Amino acid sequence: MARPGEGQTALVTGASAGIGVDLAECFAADGYDVILTARSEGALQEVASRLASAHGVNATPIVCDLGLLGAGTWLANVIAQRGLNVDVVVNNAGYGIAGAFDGSNLAEQLGMIDLNTRALVELTHIYWPRMMANRRGGVLNVASTASFQPGPLMAVYYASKAFVLSFTEALWKEAEGTGVLVSCCCPGPTVSKFRERAGTGRTRISQSGTPMPSAEVAKLGYDGWRANQRVVVTGTRNAILATLVPFLPRRAVLSLVHTLQSPV
């Protein structure tokens, strides 16, 4: 029996570890060929070989730092030169830095904007016309439960993910009825290398619950995308909190997030 993704290709960014690897696995298991991109060549090669062998799909690793200006266009050109097409864009690459804005590293703050939002828009813009013309494929953007409120002590990261959520919901509406699937996956704390880089393991939020395994997050996100679910918040508690945020006094929300993002 044909698998739902056969004849299509998914481009997965940030595909060398964590949620990105597990999302690539979900697509490959359903028969999608996959193009994997990240900065880590060794890890990409390993993931590509494993997915190709396990699922009988073509898995193409391409090393790329999407945080660099114009990297999305460069990546698309390399993909085209290899004679490959992209039907689904999975924008998973991103990072956060915990800490106050005062005294933060400007390059790291701007880098979050470049990777978390600019590169995401660039890749989506490149492949969106093909999706709409073909009336298939789609976009799966990975945001965060940070999308639903401002984040003192992680201000730029929270703001970047709010952009991702808003942008994705708008595209979902634009694609309605076309056959193009659009979804925004919003994980809470997850077992992944993100926590190490962000430094959130040293904050109170890391003590507030058990992080969800990245494979579970990816499966929920993938299944939600397949169902064209506009927003997928992983975990019941996370979903309840995200739903409650608009009804809480804004000052109280800011104080709560500030407390959770404070060092232990």
C-alpha positions in Angstrom: 0.0 0.0 0.0 1.3 3.4 -0.9 2.4 5.6 1.9 1.0 9.2 2.1 4.3 10.9 1.4 5.5 8.9 -1.6 6.5 11.0 -4.5 7.0 14.1 -2.3 10.1 15.6 -0.6 10.3 17.3 2.8 13.0 19.8 3.7 13.7 19.7 7.4 15.9 22.3 9.0 17.8 21.9 12.3 17.8 18.1 11.4 21.0 17.0 13.2 19.5 16.6 16.7 16.4 16.6 18.8 13.0 17.5 17.4 14.4 18.0 13.9 15.7 14.5 13.7 12.4 13.1 15.0 10.3 15.1 12.6 12.5 13.9 9.7 11.8 10.4 11.0 8.1 11.0 11.0 8.2 12.2 7.4 10.5 9.4 6.2 8.3 6.7 7.9 5.4 8.0 5.8 7.3 7.7 2.6 8.6 11.2 2.1 12.1 11.6 0.7 13.9 14.0 3.0 16.4 16.8 2.6 18.2 17.4 5.9 20.0 20.6 6.8 22.0 21.8 9.8 25.5 23.0 10.6 26.8 19.6 11.8 28.0 17.5 8.8 28.8 14.3 10.7 25.5 14.2 12.5 23.6 15.0 9.3 25.3 12.2 7.4 24.5 9.7 10.2 20.8 10.7 10.4 20.5 10.6 6.6 22.0 7.1 6.3 19.8 5.8 9.1 16.6 7.2 7.7 17.3 6.0 4.2 18.1 2.5 5.4 15.2 2.3 7.9 12.4 3.7 5.7 13.5 3.1 2.1 13.5 6.7 1.1 16.1 9.1 -0.4 17.7 11.2 2.4 20.0 14.0 1.3 22.1 15.9 3.9 23.2 19.5 3.0 25.3 21.4 5.5 24.1 25.0 5.9 24.1 27.7 8.5 20.7 29.3 8.1 21.6 32.0 10.5 23.7 33.6 7.7 22.0 36.2 5.6 20.9 34.7 2.3 21.6 31.2 3.4 18.0 30.1 2.6 18.4 31.2 -1.0 21.8 29.5 -1.2 20.3 26.3 0.2 17.4 26.4 -2.3 20.0 26.9 -5.2 22.0 23.8 -4.0 18.8 21.8 -3.8 17.8 22.8 -7.4 21.3 22.1 -8.7 20.9 18.5 -7.4 17.7 18.1 -9.4 15.5 18.0 -6.2 12.2 19.6 -5.6 10.7 20.5 -2.2 7.0 19.9 -1.4 7.0 20.4 2.4 9.1 22.8 4.4 9.7 22.0 8.0 11.1 25.1 9.7 12.6 23.6 12.9 16.0 25.4 13.1 16.2 27.9 15.9 17.8 28.8 19.3 17.2 30.8 22.4 19.4 32.5 25.0 18.3 32.8 28.6 19.1 35.9 30.5 18.4 39.6 30.8 18.5 41.8 27.7 20.9 44.2 29.5 24.4 42.9 29.2 23.4 40.3 26.5 25.5 39.7 23.4 24.1 41.7 20.5 25.3 39.2 17.8 23.4 36.4 19.6 20.2 38.5 20.0 20.2 39.4 16.3 21.2 35.9 15.4 18.0 34.6 17.0 16.0 36.9 14.8 17.9 35.9 11.7 17.5 32.1 12.3 14.2 31.9 14.1 12.2 34.3 11.9 14.1 35.6 8.8 15.4 32.2 7.5 12.0 30.7 8.2 10.2 33.3 6.1 12.9 33.1 3.4 12.5 29.3 2.9 8.7 29.5 3.1 8.6 32.3 0.5 10.8 30.3 -1.9 8.7 27.2 -1.9 5.2 28.5 -1.2 4.3 29.3 -4.8 5.1 25.7 -5.8 2.9 24.3 -3.0 0.0 26.5 -4.0 0.3 25.7 -7.7 0.5 22.0 -7.0 -2.2 22.2 -4.3 -0.3 19.8 -2.1 2.6 19.7 0.4 2.8 22.3 3.1 4.6 24.1 5.9 5.3 22.9 9.4 6.8 25.6 11.6 8.2 24.8 15.0 7.5 27.6 17.5 7.1 27.2 21.3 4.8 27.8 24.2 6.8 30.9 24.4 4.8 32.2 21.5 1.8 33.0 23.6 3.2 35.7 25.9 6.1 38.1 26.3 9.2 36.6 27.9 11.2 38.8 30.3 14.7 37.3 30.8 14.4 35.7 27.3 12.8 38.6 25.5 14.0 38.2 21.9 13.4 34.4 21.9 9.8 34.8 23.1 9.2 37.6 20.6 10.6 35.6 17.7 8.4 32.6 18.5 5.3 34.9 18.7 6.2 36.0 15.2 6.3 32.4 14.0 2.9 31.6 15.5 1.3 34.7 14.0 2.9 34.1 10.6 1.9 30.5 10.5 -1.7 31.1 11.4 -2.0 33.7 8.7 -0.6 31.3 6.1 -3.0 28.6 7.3 -5.9 30.9 6.4 -4.4 31.8 3.1 -4.0 28.1 2.2 -7.5 27.1 3.4 -9.2 24.8 0.9 -6.1 24.5 -1.4 -4.8 21.1 -0.2 -1.7 22.8 1.2 -1.2 21.8 4.9 0.0 24.5 7.4 0.6 24.0 11.1 2.5 25.6 13.9 3.9 23.1 16.6 4.4 24.8 20.0 6.3 22.6 22.3 6.9 23.3 26.0 10.1 22.1 27.7 11.6 19.3 25.7 14.5 16.9 26.1 16.9 18.3 23.4 20.1 20.2 22.9 18.1 23.4 22.9 18.1 23.5 26.6 21.9 23.2 26.8 22.5 26.1 24.3 19.7 28.3 25.8 20.8 27.8 29.4 17.2 27.2 30.5 18.3 24.2 32.5 19.5 26.6 35.1 16.2 28.5 35.4 13.1 27.9 37.6 11.1 26.9 34.6 13.3 23.8 34.2 12.2 22.7 37.7 8.5 23.2 37.0 7.8 19.8 35.3 9.3 16.9 33.4 10.5 17.8 29.9 8.7 15.9 27.1 10.8 13.5 24.9 11.6 15.1 21.5 10.2 12.0 19.7 6.8 12.5 21.4 6.8 16.2 20.5 7.6 15.5 16.9 4.9 12.9 16.5 2.3 15.2 17.9 3.5 18.0 15.6 3.6 15.7 12.6 0.1 14.2 13.2 -1.3 17.7 13.8 0.2 18.9 10.5 -1.2 15.9 8.6 -4.6 16.9 10.0 -4.1 20.5 9.0 -4.4 21.6 12.6 -3.6 25.3 12.7 -1.7 25.2 16.1 -0.5 22.1 18.0 0.5 22.7 21.6 2.2 19.6 22.9 1.2 18.4 26.3 -2.1 18.9 28.1 -0.8 21.2 30.8 0.9 23.3 28.2 -2.3 23.5 26.1 -4.3 24.6 29.2 -1.8 27.3 30.1 -1.6 28.6 26.5 -5.4 28.8 26.5 -5.6 30.7 29.8 -2.9 33.4 29.0 -5.3 35.8 27.1 -7.7 35.8 30.1 -5.0 36.6 32.7 -3.9 40.2 33.6 -0.9 41.0 31.5 1.1 42.3 34.5 0.5 38.9 36.2 1.6 37.0 33.1 4.8 39.1 32.9 5.6 38.5 36.6 5.0 34.8 36.3 7.2 34.4 33.3 9.9 36.6 34.9 9.8 34.3 37.9 10.0 31.1 35.9 12.9 32.4 33.7 14.9 33.5 36.8 18.0 31.5 37.7 17.5 28.9 40.4 
